Amino acid sequence: MLFSLLQLTGGLILSLGWIPQIAKIIKTRSVADLSLNAYLLMLLGIGLMEAYAINLAAGGIGFAFLITNTLSLAVVLTVVGLIFRYR
């Protein structure tokens, strides 16, 4: 239980850490200094981990991992979408 709580807390902090980047992109409407390739690789990695998280959750474990990984996937997908929008 303790480690699930630690994972959930850490995952939320990591996921919410992208919010300032998203806010800055929306405010400035500039993505000139962002690397699309880097964000696409992150998206691929998180997507692969999402498949693993779904498998764990289907087995009755890893719900904290599924929640935080899904949030990370959504946030990075948002950044990639903003890069395409403002390029």
C-alpha beads as a LAMMPS data file, in Angstrom:
LAMMPS data file: protein, C-alpha beads

87 atoms
86 bonds

1 atom types
1 bond types

-500.0 500.0 xlo xhi
-500.0 500.0 ylo yhi
-500.0 500.0 zlo zhi

Masses

1 110.0

Atoms # bond

1 1 1 0.000 0.000 0.000
2 1 1 2.797 2.433 0.896
3 1 1 4.614 1.849 -2.377
4 1 1 1.419 2.320 -4.379
5 1 1 0.901 5.634 -2.612
6 1 1 4.502 6.648 -3.307
7 1 1 4.116 5.679 -6.966
8 1 1 0.831 7.566 -7.262
9 1 1 2.288 10.685 -5.628
10 1 1 5.484 10.605 -7.686
11 1 1 3.586 9.931 -10.896
12 1 1 1.208 12.810 -10.258
13 1 1 4.119 15.172 -9.602
14 1 1 5.845 14.068 -12.818
15 1 1 2.640 14.373 -14.836
16 1 1 1.654 17.749 -13.444
17 1 1 5.190 19.021 -14.050
18 1 1 4.263 19.383 -17.725
19 1 1 1.498 21.892 -16.984
20 1 1 3.855 24.939 -16.905
21 1 1 5.233 23.931 -20.332
22 1 1 1.720 23.626 -21.755
23 1 1 0.714 26.978 -20.248
24 1 1 3.786 28.662 -21.751
25 1 1 3.109 27.183 -25.188
26 1 1 -0.485 28.400 -25.101
27 1 1 0.507 31.850 -23.808
28 1 1 3.340 32.460 -26.289
29 1 1 1.974 30.319 -29.136
30 1 1 5.571 29.345 -29.785
31 1 1 7.084 25.872 -30.022
32 1 1 10.218 26.902 -31.904
33 1 1 12.596 25.613 -29.227
34 1 1 10.832 22.294 -28.663
35 1 1 12.030 19.096 -30.312
36 1 1 9.146 17.226 -31.944
37 1 1 11.314 14.098 -32.221
38 1 1 12.014 14.095 -28.482
39 1 1 8.324 14.426 -27.638
40 1 1 7.363 11.732 -30.149
41 1 1 9.876 9.358 -28.563
42 1 1 8.484 10.152 -25.109
43 1 1 4.989 9.536 -26.450
44 1 1 6.061 6.177 -27.869
45 1 1 7.716 5.136 -24.602
46 1 1 4.753 6.175 -22.479
47 1 1 2.410 4.449 -24.943
48 1 1 4.328 1.192 -24.559
49 1 1 4.253 1.552 -20.769
50 1 1 0.502 2.205 -21.020
51 1 1 0.022 -1.222 -22.605
52 1 1 1.949 -2.740 -19.697
53 1 1 -0.070 -0.722 -17.156
54 1 1 -3.337 -1.923 -18.701
55 1 1 -2.081 -5.503 -18.492
56 1 1 -1.196 -5.053 -14.817
57 1 1 -4.529 -3.423 -14.012
58 1 1 -6.395 -6.224 -15.806
59 1 1 -4.641 -8.608 -13.432
60 1 1 -5.879 -6.651 -10.430
61 1 1 -2.645 -4.835 -9.594
62 1 1 -0.940 -1.650 -10.681
63 1 1 -3.914 0.712 -10.654
64 1 1 -1.746 3.587 -9.381
65 1 1 0.652 2.989 -12.272
66 1 1 -2.214 2.939 -14.759
67 1 1 -3.624 6.222 -13.436
68 1 1 -0.356 8.138 -13.472
69 1 1 0.810 6.671 -16.773
70 1 1 -2.489 7.556 -18.433
71 1 1 -2.166 11.098 -17.115
72 1 1 1.406 11.330 -18.449
73 1 1 0.254 10.008 -21.811
74 1 1 -2.484 12.647 -21.995
75 1 1 -0.156 15.480 -21.036
76 1 1 2.614 14.556 -23.482
77 1 1 0.005 13.997 -26.193
78 1 1 -1.231 17.526 -25.473
79 1 1 2.285 18.927 -25.931
80 1 1 2.688 17.035 -29.230
81 1 1 -0.685 18.344 -30.384
82 1 1 0.354 21.891 -29.507
83 1 1 3.629 21.471 -31.397
84 1 1 1.683 20.472 -34.519
85 1 1 -0.788 23.312 -33.997
86 1 1 1.758 26.100 -33.547
87 1 1 4.404 24.987 -36.070

Bonds

1 1 1 2
2 1 2 3
3 1 3 4
4 1 4 5
5 1 5 6
6 1 6 7
7 1 7 8
8 1 8 9
9 1 9 10
10 1 10 11
11 1 11 12
12 1 12 13
13 1 13 14
14 1 14 15
15 1 15 16
16 1 16 17
17 1 17 18
18 1 18 19
19 1 19 20
20 1 20 21
21 1 21 22
22 1 22 23
23 1 23 24
24 1 24 25
25 1 25 26
26 1 26 27
27 1 27 28
28 1 28 29
29 1 29 30
30 1 30 31
31 1 31 32
32 1 32 33
33 1 33 34
34 1 34 35
35 1 35 36
36 1 36 37
37 1 37 38
38 1 38 39
39 1 39 40
40 1 40 41
41 1 41 42
42 1 42 43
43 1 43 44
44 1 44 45
45 1 45 46
46 1 46 47
47 1 47 48
48 1 48 49
49 1 49 50
50 1 50 51
51 1 51 52
52 1 52 53
53 1 53 54
54 1 54 55
55 1 55 56
56 1 56 57
57 1 57 58
58 1 58 59
59 1 59 60
60 1 60 61
61 1 61 62
62 1 62 63
63 1 63 64
64 1 64 65
65 1 65 66
66 1 66 67
67 1 67 68
68 1 68 69
69 1 69 70
70 1 70 71
71 1 71 72
72 1 72 73
73 1 73 74
74 1 74 75
75 1 75 76
76 1 76 77
77 1 77 78
78 1 78 79
79 1 79 80
80 1 80 81
81 1 81 82
82 1 82 83
83 1 83 84
84 1 84 85
85 1 85 86
86 1 86 87
